Amino acid sequence: MEHTAVCFAPVLAMGEAPLHPHSQARGTVVDVEGVTPPAQAPCFSATPARRPQKPAM
């Protein structure tokens, strides 16, 4: 479908999504002590969000 006017993307398993190059480049997930929660959105360069913390158990 490359070079066409259609939107497409692979369907990834939950474990694959954080490892995909697009997710990595956009910083859509973060690593918090081995857990990969989604990063806060929207992301503004002038007002960076705090990194998520691992919840207390």
Buried (B, 14 or more C-beta within 10 A) or exposed (E): EEEEEEEEEEEEEEEEBBEBEEBEEEEBBBEEEEEBBEBEEEEEEEEEEEEBEEEEE
